[in-house]
Amino acid sequence: MGRHAFSFATNSNDFLIDGQSFQIRSGEMHPARIPVEYWQHRIQMAKAMGLNTISIYIMWNYHESSPGVFDFSTENRDIESFIRLCQSEGLWVLVRPGPYVCAEWDLGGIPSYLLAYPDIKLRTDSVSDPRYMAAVRRYIAELAPRIAPLMASNGGPILMLQVENEFGSFDSNAVYIEEIRQCWLQNGIAGPFYTEDGIAELMHSRSNVAGGAIALSNGSSSAISTSRSHFAAVPAMAGEVYTGWFSHWGDAELGGSTADISSELASFMQRKQSFNLYMVHGGTSFGFFAGANLEIGTGQYQPDITSYDYFAPISEQGAATAKFQTYRNLIAFHLSTPPAAAPALPGTLTLTGASAPLPTLYASIWDNLPSALPASQTIAPLPFEMFGQSFGFALYRRTLGSSGAEKMKVTELHDYATIFLAGQYAGALSRPAVPVGYTRDYAAVTPGTDMTLPAVPSNALLEILVEGMGRVNYGTDMIDRKGITQSVSLTDSMGQTSQLQGWEIVPLPMDELFIANLKSVCTNPAKSGLFFKVSFNLTETGDTFLDMSQWTKGVVWVNGRNLGRYWKIGPQTRLYCPAPWLRAGINDIIIFDLHQLAAAPIPLVGRPDA
């Protein structure tokens, strides 16, 4: 592409490249949600829809898992390579590096290690919380040298860099926004910059960055006009035009299926207004990275499903949907040359019926417990972050003695737990809402309510196995630590209540190293918390979906890679497994299920949930 000057026209809505008017026709996709082997395919698909730009979020916590330890090279973390691929396809790039991104991603992309500070404040200036901004400065200092050579002014494809994200929905703090801008300036990137907000939030919080363009969430032609009437010095674009929507565990159906942006897209093209389709391709929140919401009004915790298909024009597995063809035709009508042809879709793999993999019991979590934390540190139950754990599970246990307890209450448990007393299953606690039938079948109650205990024998061992699900990624209540975040109390037959102290805590991050080193031991197959495994032979590979509809709640690994969470309450029942994660020859599936005592088949199907 060579060096180019990307700028804003004076007193007009135009973006300019080398002084010439330029319409940004962008589609959003996230490298962290796409296997690296499919990056080019997805970029080519967006190009084939008639787009000329790719917009990306960079998830800070995907690249800095612990303070100062960065990874911008392994797997799908090589952001520079992704951006160069866009350039090789003749596409421009918009970069949205946060530090906060929302994105239905754990903690909106902010590293959970910051939650180890009991009084931490997120998304604020250095006077309000210097610890947060020190981490932000470290992140930008690491990222900026990777981004700078890829700016359009240096011969790269990056047109603009976004400062923070949808800050008007969180707070009004011009000092903070300017401080982020200064971080980029101090690290050699002088813009152009832009911000992203809903039009109402922008008007209320004045959350735009000095001299930067404005991108509008749920953007429309009319919203662009409104923005221009109040911020005449810089252009505006529709920064997030929602092609679908996301889903939570327990939703009645997958969100976004009826979304249709045809009329808005036609308007953008007729008026030559710039836009970004969120998402053009959603992908998958593999592993433990799916986020969560707190329902407005009720505060009900709503964890996101693993799939981020979003009912986008390009499906989770990279297929062109009906929306794709409709939007391609709308865009192409206004172009002088037709878009490039779509690349071929990777093949699929189906193993159903008698051919479906059938796991067998492999191991028990109870026979694979690592060392507990020092007792001196765990007098009170601690959330994961206080002992340096980001994701997975943790076991909290202690002997009750002769307590005579009849009821137990766990206050602010985040987010799901199975309870055992004297080795016997006693029920479950679920922060997310669950159906009545599920409550009945698994003796599940809401944390903070009294759980009736079976008769407690003397010196009974109480065990609480806690799963941390997605951290809240949107809104003003983002401090969402995992595990037992407050207290556990018992009430006896006389109505006397006491808080339990003196815990033993066993961290269980369930990372790839832990799974690789599982011991195939199960001394008590009647105690849930079991691993199941199946090895099966393939002569050829293909994209596939693991049908987990006969399982209860847990996590799946294929050849050591974490596909994500499944849960029988739906609406998602199938987990995407990309072909590059399979191999010709022997393949292994490992399942950890919190409730299941017996294995069930796992059909491999070529399509996602309908």
C-alpha positions as CSV (number, residue, x, y, z in Angstrom):
1,M,0.0,0.0,0.0
2,G,2.9,2.4,0.6
3,R,2.7,5.4,2.9
4,H,-0.7,7.1,3.1
5,A,-2.1,10.1,4.9
6,F,-5.4,9.2,6.6
7,S,-7.2,12.4,7.8
8,F,-10.5,14.2,8.4
9,A,-12.0,16.7,6.0
10,T,-12.4,20.2,7.4
11,N,-16.1,21.0,8.2
12,S,-17.4,17.9,6.5
13,N,-18.2,14.3,7.4
14,D,-15.6,12.8,5.1
15,F,-12.6,10.6,6.0
16,L,-9.7,11.2,3.6
17,I,-6.9,9.1,2.2
18,D,-4.2,11.2,0.6
19,G,-6.8,14.0,0.4
20,Q,-9.4,12.0,-1.4
21,S,-12.8,11.2,0.2
22,F,-12.9,7.6,1.5
23,Q,-15.9,5.5,2.7
24,I,-14.9,3.1,5.4
25,R,-16.8,-0.2,4.8
26,S,-15.6,-2.2,7.7
27,G,-16.5,-5.5,9.3
28,E,-15.5,-6.6,12.9
29,M,-13.7,-9.8,13.7
30,H,-11.5,-10.7,16.6
31,P,-8.2,-12.6,16.1
32,A,-8.6,-14.0,19.6
33,R,-11.8,-15.8,18.6
34,I,-10.5,-17.3,15.3
35,P,-7.9,-20.1,14.9
36,V,-4.8,-18.7,13.4
37,E,-5.0,-21.2,10.5
38,Y,-8.3,-19.5,9.5
39,W,-7.4,-15.9,9.8
40,Q,-6.8,-15.4,6.1
41,H,-10.0,-17.3,5.1
42,R,-12.1,-15.1,7.3
43,I,-10.4,-11.9,6.0
44,Q,-11.0,-13.1,2.5
45,M,-14.7,-13.7,3.3
46,A,-15.1,-10.1,4.6
47,K,-13.5,-8.8,1.4
48,A,-15.8,-11.0,-0.7
49,M,-18.8,-9.3,1.0
50,G,-17.6,-6.0,-0.4
51,L,-15.8,-4.6,2.6
52,N,-12.6,-2.6,2.4
53,T,-11.6,-2.5,6.1
54,I,-11.4,-5.0,9.0
55,S,-12.0,-3.7,12.6
56,I,-10.4,-5.7,15.4
57,Y,-10.5,-5.7,19.2
58,I,-7.2,-6.5,21.0
59,M,-8.0,-8.2,24.3
60,W,-5.5,-7.0,26.8
61,N,-6.0,-10.0,29.1
62,Y,-5.4,-12.4,26.3
63,H,-1.9,-11.0,25.9
64,E,-0.9,-10.2,29.5
65,S,-2.1,-13.0,31.8
66,S,0.1,-12.0,34.7
67,P,1.8,-8.6,35.4
68,G,4.5,-7.8,32.9
69,V,4.3,-11.2,31.2
70,F,3.2,-10.6,27.6
71,D,2.5,-12.9,24.7
72,F,2.1,-11.5,21.2
73,S,3.6,-14.5,19.4
74,T,1.9,-17.8,20.1
75,E,-1.2,-19.3,18.5
76,N,-3.7,-16.5,17.5
77,R,-2.0,-13.8,19.6
78,D,0.3,-12.5,16.9
79,I,-1.7,-9.3,16.2
80,E,1.0,-8.0,13.8
81,S,0.6,-11.0,11.5
82,F,-3.2,-10.6,11.4
83,I,-2.9,-7.0,10.5
84,R,-0.4,-7.8,7.7
85,L,-2.7,-10.5,6.4
86,C,-5.4,-7.8,6.1
87,Q,-2.9,-5.6,4.2
88,S,-1.9,-8.5,1.9
89,E,-5.6,-8.8,0.9
90,G,-5.8,-5.1,0.1
91,L,-7.8,-4.2,3.2
92,W,-7.5,-1.4,5.7
93,V,-7.7,-1.9,9.5
94,L,-9.2,-0.2,12.5
95,V,-7.6,-1.1,15.8
96,R,-9.5,-1.1,19.0
97,P,-7.0,-2.0,21.7
98,G,-8.9,-0.9,24.8
99,P,-7.7,-1.1,27.5
100,Y,-11.4,-2.0,27.9
101,V,-13.2,-3.6,25.0
102,C,-16.4,-5.1,26.3
103,A,-16.9,-7.6,23.5
104,E,-18.7,-10.2,25.7
105,W,-15.2,-11.1,26.8
106,D,-14.1,-11.8,30.4
107,L,-13.8,-8.5,32.3
108,G,-14.1,-6.7,29.0
109,G,-10.4,-7.6,28.3
110,I,-9.0,-6.1,31.5
111,P,-6.6,-8.6,33.2
112,S,-8.1,-10.1,36.3
113,Y,-4.8,-9.8,38.2
114,L,-5.9,-6.2,38.9
115,L,-8.7,-7.6,41.1
116,A,-6.2,-8.8,43.6
117,Y,-6.3,-5.3,45.0
118,P,-9.3,-5.2,47.3
119,D,-10.0,-1.6,46.6
120,I,-9.1,-1.4,42.9
121,K,-10.8,1.1,40.6
122,L,-11.0,0.2,36.9
123,R,-11.3,2.5,33.9
124,T,-10.2,5.6,35.8
125,D,-7.4,8.1,35.7
126,S,-4.0,7.8,37.6
127,V,-5.1,10.1,40.4
128,S,-8.1,8.0,41.1
129,D,-6.2,4.8,41.0
130,P,-2.5,4.8,40.0
131,R,-2.3,1.0,40.0
132,Y,-4.8,0.7,37.2
133,M,-3.2,3.3,35.0
134,A,0.3,1.9,35.7
135,A,-0.9,-1.4,34.2
136,V,-2.4,0.4,31.3
137,R,0.8,2.3,30.6
138,R,2.7,-1.0,30.7
139,Y,0.3,-2.6,28.2
140,I,0.4,0.4,25.8
141,A,4.2,0.6,26.0
142,E,4.3,-3.1,25.0
143,L,1.7,-2.8,22.2
144,A,2.6,0.5,20.6
145,P,5.9,-0.6,19.1
146,R,4.1,-3.4,17.4
147,I,1.3,-1.1,16.1
148,A,3.4,1.9,15.0
149,P,5.0,0.4,11.9
150,L,1.6,-0.7,10.8
151,M,0.0,2.7,10.8
152,A,-1.0,4.0,7.3
153,S,1.5,6.9,7.6
154,N,4.3,4.3,8.0
155,G,3.1,2.1,5.1
156,G,0.8,-0.2,7.0
157,P,-3.0,-0.6,6.8
158,I,-4.1,0.9,10.1
159,L,-6.3,3.9,9.5
160,M,-7.3,4.8,13.1
161,L,-6.7,3.7,16.7
162,Q,-9.6,3.7,19.1
163,V,-9.1,5.2,22.6
164,E,-10.9,3.2,25.3
165,N,-14.4,1.9,24.4
166,E,-18.0,3.0,25.0
167,F,-16.7,5.0,28.0
168,G,-19.9,7.1,28.0
169,S,-21.8,4.0,29.2
170,F,-19.5,3.8,32.2
171,D,-18.5,7.3,33.4
172,S,-17.7,10.8,32.5
173,N,-14.0,11.5,32.9
174,A,-12.3,13.5,30.3
175,V,-9.0,13.4,32.2
176,Y,-8.9,9.6,31.9
177,I,-9.7,9.7,28.1
178,E,-6.9,12.2,27.6
179,E,-4.5,10.2,29.7
180,I,-5.0,7.2,27.5
181,R,-4.4,9.4,24.4
182,Q,-1.2,10.7,26.0
183,C,0.0,7.1,26.6
184,W,-0.2,6.5,22.8
185,L,1.5,9.8,22.0
186,Q,4.3,9.1,24.5
187,N,4.9,5.7,22.8
188,G,5.2,7.1,19.3
189,I,1.7,6.9,17.9
190,A,0.1,10.3,17.1
191,G,-3.2,9.0,15.8
192,P,-5.5,9.5,14.1
193,F,-7.7,8.5,17.1
194,Y,-11.4,7.9,17.6
195,T,-13.8,6.8,20.2
196,E,-16.9,4.6,20.3
197,D,-20.2,5.3,22.1
198,G,-23.9,5.3,21.8
199,I,-25.2,8.7,20.6
200,A,-27.1,9.3,23.9
201,E,-24.1,8.3,26.0
202,L,-21.8,10.5,23.9
203,M,-24.1,13.5,24.3
204,H,-24.5,13.0,28.0
205,S,-20.9,12.1,29.0
206,R,-19.0,14.0,26.3
207,S,-16.7,11.0,26.1
208,N,-15.0,11.8,22.8
209,V,-11.3,12.2,22.5
210,A,-9.7,15.5,21.6
211,G,-9.4,15.9,17.9
212,G,-10.6,12.3,17.3
213,A,-13.3,11.0,15.1
214,I,-16.5,9.6,16.5
215,A,-17.9,6.1,16.0
216,L,-21.4,5.4,17.1
217,S,-22.7,2.1,18.7
218,N,-25.9,1.0,17.2
219,G,-25.0,3.6,14.6
220,S,-27.4,4.8,11.9
221,S,-27.6,7.6,9.3
222,S,-29.6,9.7,11.7
223,A,-27.2,9.2,14.6
224,I,-24.4,10.3,12.3
225,S,-26.3,13.5,11.5
226,T,-26.9,14.1,15.2
227,S,-23.2,13.7,16.0
228,R,-22.2,16.0,13.2
229,S,-24.6,18.7,14.5
230,H,-22.9,18.7,17.9
231,F,-19.3,17.7,17.0
232,A,-18.8,19.6,13.7
233,A,-15.0,19.5,13.8
234,V,-14.6,15.8,13.3
235,P,-16.3,13.1,11.1
236,A,-18.6,10.4,12.5
237,M,-19.2,6.9,11.4
238,A,-21.5,4.1,12.4
239,G,-19.0,2.2,14.6
240,E,-21.1,-0.8,15.6
241,V,-24.0,-1.8,13.3
242,Y,-25.3,-4.9,15.0
243,T,-25.7,-7.8,12.5
244,G,-27.0,-10.1,15.3
245,W,-26.6,-10.4,19.0
246,F,-25.0,-12.5,21.7
247,S,-26.6,-15.1,24.0
248,H,-26.5,-16.1,27.7
249,W,-26.7,-19.5,29.3
250,G,-30.4,-20.2,30.0
251,D,-31.8,-18.0,27.3
252,A,-34.8,-19.4,25.6
253,E,-33.1,-19.2,22.2
254,L,-30.0,-18.0,20.5
255,G,-30.0,-14.2,20.1
256,G,-29.8,-12.2,16.9
257,S,-31.5,-14.6,14.5
258,T,-34.0,-12.0,13.3
259,A,-31.6,-9.1,13.0
260,D,-31.6,-7.5,9.6
261,I,-29.6,-4.3,8.8
262,S,-30.5,-4.2,5.1
263,S,-32.2,-0.8,5.2
264,E,-29.4,0.9,7.2
265,L,-26.7,-0.7,5.0
266,A,-28.5,0.6,1.9
267,S,-28.7,4.1,3.5
268,F,-24.9,4.0,4.3
269,M,-24.1,3.0,0.8
270,Q,-26.4,5.6,-0.8
271,R,-25.0,8.4,1.3
272,K,-21.4,7.2,1.2
273,Q,-21.3,7.1,5.0
274,S,-18.7,5.1,6.8
275,F,-19.7,2.0,8.9
276,N,-18.5,-1.0,10.8
277,L,-20.5,-4.2,10.9
278,Y,-20.4,-5.7,14.4
279,M,-19.9,-8.6,13.8
280,V,-19.1,-9.6,10.3
281,H,-17.7,-12.8,11.8
282,G,-18.1,-13.6,15.4
283,G,-16.1,-16.8,16.0
284,T,-15.8,-18.5,19.3
285,S,-14.9,-17.6,22.9
286,F,-12.7,-20.6,23.3
287,G,-11.5,-21.7,26.8
288,F,-12.7,-19.6,29.7
289,F,-12.8,-16.2,28.0
290,A,-16.6,-15.8,27.5
291,G,-17.8,-12.8,29.6
292,A,-21.1,-12.0,31.4
293,N,-23.7,-9.3,32.1
294,L,-25.7,-8.1,35.0
295,E,-29.3,-7.7,33.9
296,I,-30.3,-4.1,34.0
297,G,-32.9,-3.6,36.8
298,T,-32.6,-7.0,38.6
299,G,-28.8,-7.4,38.7
300,Q,-29.2,-11.0,37.7
301,Y,-25.9,-12.5,36.6
302,Q,-26.0,-13.7,33.0
303,P,-22.9,-15.6,31.7
304,D,-22.3,-15.7,28.0
305,I,-22.3,-18.9,26.0
306,T,-19.1,-20.2,24.4
307,S,-20.2,-19.6,20.8
308,Y,-19.9,-16.0,19.5
309,D,-21.6,-16.8,16.2
310,Y,-23.7,-13.7,16.7
311,F,-25.8,-14.7,13.7
312,A,-23.2,-12.7,11.8
313,P,-23.1,-12.8,8.0
314,I,-20.1,-15.2,8.2
315,S,-20.9,-18.0,10.6
316,E,-18.9,-19.3,13.5
317,Q,-17.2,-21.9,11.1
318,G,-16.7,-19.4,8.4
319,A,-19.7,-20.1,6.1
320,A,-21.5,-17.5,4.1
321,T,-25.0,-17.2,5.5
322,A,-28.2,-15.8,3.8
323,K,-27.3,-12.4,5.4
324,F,-23.9,-12.6,3.7
325,Q,-25.4,-12.8,0.2
326,T,-28.0,-10.1,0.9
327,Y,-25.5,-7.6,2.3
328,R,-22.9,-8.5,-0.5
329,N,-25.6,-7.6,-3.1
330,L,-26.5,-4.4,-1.4
331,I,-22.9,-3.3,-1.2
332,A,-22.0,-4.5,-4.7
333,F,-24.8,-2.4,-6.2
334,H,-22.9,0.7,-5.3
335,L,-19.5,-0.4,-6.3
336,S,-17.8,0.1,-9.7
337,T,-16.3,-3.4,-9.7
338,P,-17.9,-6.5,-8.1
339,P,-16.4,-7.9,-4.9
340,A,-13.9,-10.7,-5.0
341,A,-15.3,-14.3,-5.0
342,A,-15.7,-16.0,-1.6
343,P,-13.0,-18.6,-0.8
344,A,-14.0,-22.2,-0.4
345,L,-15.4,-23.3,2.9
346,P,-13.2,-25.8,4.8
347,G,-14.7,-29.3,4.8
348,T,-16.7,-30.7,7.7
349,L,-16.5,-33.9,9.7
350,T,-19.5,-36.0,10.8
351,L,-19.5,-39.0,13.2
352,T,-22.9,-39.9,14.4
353,G,-24.9,-42.9,15.5
354,A,-22.7,-46.0,16.1
355,S,-19.7,-44.0,14.9
356,A,-20.0,-41.2,17.5
357,P,-17.2,-41.1,20.0
358,L,-18.3,-42.8,23.3
359,P,-16.1,-41.7,26.2
360,T,-15.5,-43.8,29.3
361,L,-14.7,-42.9,32.9
362,Y,-11.1,-41.6,33.0
363,A,-10.3,-39.8,36.2
364,S,-11.7,-38.1,39.2
365,I,-10.9,-34.5,40.3
366,W,-10.7,-35.8,43.8
367,D,-7.8,-38.0,42.9
368,N,-6.0,-35.2,41.0
369,L,-6.1,-32.4,43.6
370,P,-2.9,-30.2,43.6
371,S,-1.5,-28.8,46.8
372,A,-3.7,-26.6,48.9
373,L,-2.7,-23.0,49.7
374,P,-0.9,-22.4,53.0
375,A,-3.4,-22.6,55.9
376,S,-2.2,-19.2,57.2
377,Q,-3.5,-17.5,54.1
378,T,-7.0,-19.1,54.1
379,I,-8.6,-18.4,57.4
380,A,-11.4,-16.8,55.5
381,P,-12.5,-18.1,52.0
382,L,-10.7,-16.1,49.3
383,P,-11.7,-15.4,45.7
384,F,-9.5,-16.8,42.9
385,E,-7.8,-13.4,42.2
386,M,-6.4,-13.2,45.8
387,F,-4.3,-16.3,45.2
388,G,-3.3,-15.4,41.6
389,Q,-5.8,-17.6,39.7
390,S,-7.7,-16.2,36.7
391,F,-9.9,-19.0,35.5
392,G,-11.2,-22.5,36.2
393,F,-12.3,-24.0,39.5
394,A,-11.3,-24.0,43.2
395,L,-12.1,-26.4,46.0
396,Y,-13.0,-24.9,49.4
397,R,-13.2,-27.5,52.3
398,R,-13.1,-27.8,56.0
399,T,-14.2,-30.2,58.8
400,L,-17.4,-29.2,60.5
401,G,-16.9,-31.0,63.8
402,S,-20.0,-31.6,65.8
403,S,-21.8,-28.5,64.6
404,G,-25.4,-29.8,64.4
405,A,-25.8,-27.6,61.3
406,E,-29.1,-27.8,59.5
407,K,-28.7,-25.0,57.0
408,M,-25.8,-23.4,55.1
409,K,-25.6,-20.1,53.3
410,V,-22.8,-19.1,50.9
411,T,-22.9,-15.3,50.4
412,E,-21.8,-14.0,47.0
413,L,-20.6,-17.2,45.5
414,H,-19.3,-16.6,42.0
415,D,-20.6,-18.5,40.1
416,Y,-21.5,-22.1,40.4
417,A,-20.7,-24.8,42.9
418,T,-21.4,-28.4,43.8
419,I,-21.6,-29.2,47.5
420,F,-20.5,-32.4,49.2
421,L,-20.9,-33.4,52.8
422,A,-19.1,-36.4,54.2
423,G,-18.3,-37.3,50.6
424,Q,-22.0,-37.3,49.5
425,Y,-23.5,-34.9,47.0
426,A,-25.7,-32.3,48.9
427,G,-26.7,-29.9,46.2
428,A,-25.6,-27.1,43.9
429,L,-25.5,-23.3,44.1
430,S,-26.1,-21.4,40.9
431,R,-25.6,-17.7,40.5
432,P,-27.1,-17.8,37.0
433,A,-30.8,-18.5,36.9
434,V,-31.7,-22.1,36.1
435,P,-35.0,-23.7,35.1
436,V,-37.3,-25.2,37.7
437,G,-36.6,-28.7,36.4
438,Y,-32.8,-28.2,36.8
439,T,-33.4,-26.9,40.3
440,R,-35.3,-30.1,41.1
441,D,-32.9,-32.6,39.4
442,Y,-29.7,-31.2,41.0
443,A,-31.0,-29.7,44.2
444,A,-29.8,-26.3,43.1
445,V,-30.4,-23.1,45.0
446,T,-29.3,-19.5,44.5
447,P,-26.3,-18.3,46.5
448,G,-27.3,-16.3,49.5
449,T,-30.3,-18.4,50.2
450,D,-30.3,-21.2,52.8
451,M,-29.4,-24.7,51.6
452,T,-30.9,-27.4,53.8
453,L,-28.3,-29.9,54.7
454,P,-28.7,-33.6,55.3
455,A,-28.0,-34.9,58.7
456,V,-24.4,-33.9,59.5
457,P,-22.3,-36.6,61.1
458,S,-19.6,-35.7,63.5
459,N,-16.4,-34.4,61.9
460,A,-18.0,-34.4,58.5
461,L,-16.0,-32.9,55.7
462,L,-17.7,-30.0,53.9
463,E,-16.4,-29.6,50.3
464,I,-17.5,-26.7,48.0
465,L,-16.2,-27.1,44.4
466,V,-16.6,-23.7,42.8
467,E,-16.6,-22.9,39.1
468,G,-15.8,-19.3,38.1
469,M,-17.7,-18.4,34.9
470,G,-17.4,-15.3,32.9
471,R,-16.6,-12.0,34.6
472,V,-18.9,-9.1,34.0
473,N,-17.8,-7.2,30.9
474,Y,-20.2,-4.3,30.7
475,G,-21.7,-1.7,33.0
476,T,-20.7,0.0,36.1
477,D,-20.4,-3.1,38.3
478,M,-17.4,-4.8,36.7
479,I,-15.6,-5.8,39.9
480,D,-16.6,-9.5,39.6
481,R,-14.2,-11.7,41.5
482,K,-14.6,-15.5,41.3
483,G,-15.0,-18.2,43.9
484,I,-16.4,-17.6,47.4
485,T,-16.2,-13.9,47.6
486,Q,-17.6,-13.2,51.0
487,S,-18.6,-15.9,53.5
488,V,-20.0,-19.3,54.4
489,S,-22.3,-19.6,57.4
490,L,-24.1,-22.4,59.2
491,T,-27.4,-22.3,61.1
492,D,-28.2,-25.0,63.7
493,S,-31.5,-26.3,65.0
494,M,-31.7,-23.5,67.6
495,G,-31.4,-20.8,64.9
496,Q,-27.9,-19.9,65.9
497,T,-25.7,-18.8,62.9
498,S,-21.9,-18.8,62.7
499,Q,-19.5,-18.0,60.0
500,L,-17.0,-20.7,59.0
501,Q,-13.3,-19.8,59.2
502,G,-10.1,-21.9,58.8
503,W,-10.5,-23.1,55.2
504,E,-8.4,-25.3,53.0
505,I,-8.4,-23.9,49.5
506,V,-7.1,-26.0,46.5
507,P,-6.6,-23.9,43.3
508,L,-7.8,-25.8,40.1
509,P,-7.2,-23.5,37.1
510,M,-7.8,-26.5,34.8
511,D,-5.2,-25.2,32.3
512,E,-3.6,-27.2,29.5
513,L,-0.7,-28.4,31.7
514,F,-3.1,-29.7,34.4
515,I,-5.2,-31.6,31.8
516,A,-2.0,-33.1,30.2
517,N,-0.9,-34.4,33.5
518,L,-4.2,-35.9,34.7
519,K,-3.7,-39.3,36.5
520,S,-6.1,-41.9,35.3
521,V,-7.4,-42.7,38.8
522,C,-10.9,-42.7,40.2
523,T,-11.3,-44.3,43.6
524,N,-15.0,-43.2,44.0
525,P,-16.9,-43.2,40.7
526,A,-20.1,-42.4,42.6
527,K,-18.8,-38.9,43.6
528,S,-19.4,-36.4,40.8
529,G,-16.5,-34.2,39.5
530,L,-15.4,-36.8,37.0
531,F,-13.3,-36.8,33.8
532,F,-14.3,-38.9,30.8
533,K,-12.1,-39.6,27.8
534,V,-12.4,-41.1,24.4
535,S,-9.7,-41.7,21.8
536,F,-10.7,-42.1,18.2
537,N,-9.0,-42.5,14.8
538,L,-9.5,-40.2,11.9
539,T,-8.3,-40.7,8.4
540,E,-9.1,-37.1,7.5
541,T,-10.1,-34.0,9.4
542,G,-12.7,-31.3,9.0
543,D,-14.5,-28.7,11.0
544,T,-17.0,-30.2,13.4
545,F,-19.3,-29.5,16.3
546,L,-19.3,-31.7,19.4
547,D,-23.0,-32.4,20.4
548,M,-23.0,-32.1,24.2
549,S,-26.8,-32.3,24.6
550,Q,-26.5,-35.6,26.6
551,W,-24.2,-34.1,29.1
552,T,-24.9,-31.8,32.1
553,K,-22.3,-29.0,32.8
554,G,-18.6,-28.8,32.2
555,V,-15.7,-28.2,29.9
556,V,-14.3,-30.1,26.9
557,W,-10.7,-30.4,25.6
558,V,-9.8,-31.8,22.2
559,N,-6.2,-32.9,21.8
560,G,-5.4,-30.6,24.8
561,R,-7.3,-27.6,23.5
562,N,-10.1,-26.1,25.6
563,L,-13.2,-25.8,23.4
564,G,-15.1,-24.0,26.1
565,R,-18.0,-24.6,28.5
566,Y,-21.2,-26.5,27.8
567,W,-24.4,-26.6,29.9
568,K,-27.6,-28.5,29.4
569,I,-29.8,-25.4,30.1
570,G,-28.8,-24.2,26.6
571,P,-29.4,-22.5,24.3
572,Q,-26.1,-23.7,22.9
573,T,-25.6,-27.5,22.8
574,R,-22.8,-27.9,20.3
575,L,-19.2,-26.8,20.7
576,Y,-17.2,-25.8,17.6
577,C,-13.9,-27.7,17.0
578,P,-11.9,-26.4,14.0
579,A,-10.3,-28.9,11.7
580,P,-6.7,-27.7,12.5
581,W,-7.2,-28.8,16.1
582,L,-7.8,-32.4,14.9
583,R,-5.3,-34.6,13.2
584,A,-5.1,-37.7,11.0
585,G,-4.6,-40.6,13.4
586,I,-5.6,-40.8,17.1
587,N,-7.5,-37.9,18.6
588,D,-8.5,-37.4,22.3
589,I,-11.5,-35.8,23.8
590,I,-11.5,-35.2,27.6
591,I,-14.7,-34.0,29.3
592,F,-14.9,-32.7,32.9
593,D,-18.5,-32.7,34.0
594,L,-19.7,-31.4,37.4
595,H,-22.6,-33.7,37.7
596,Q,-22.5,-36.6,35.3
597,L,-21.7,-40.0,36.7
598,A,-22.2,-42.0,33.4
599,A,-20.7,-41.3,30.0
600,A,-22.8,-40.5,27.0
601,P,-22.0,-40.4,23.2
602,I,-20.6,-37.3,21.7
603,P,-21.8,-37.1,18.1
604,L,-19.7,-35.0,15.8
605,V,-21.9,-33.0,13.5
606,G,-21.1,-30.6,10.6
607,R,-23.4,-27.8,11.7
608,P,-23.9,-25.6,14.8
609,D,-27.1,-25.3,16.8
610,A,-30.1,-24.4,14.6
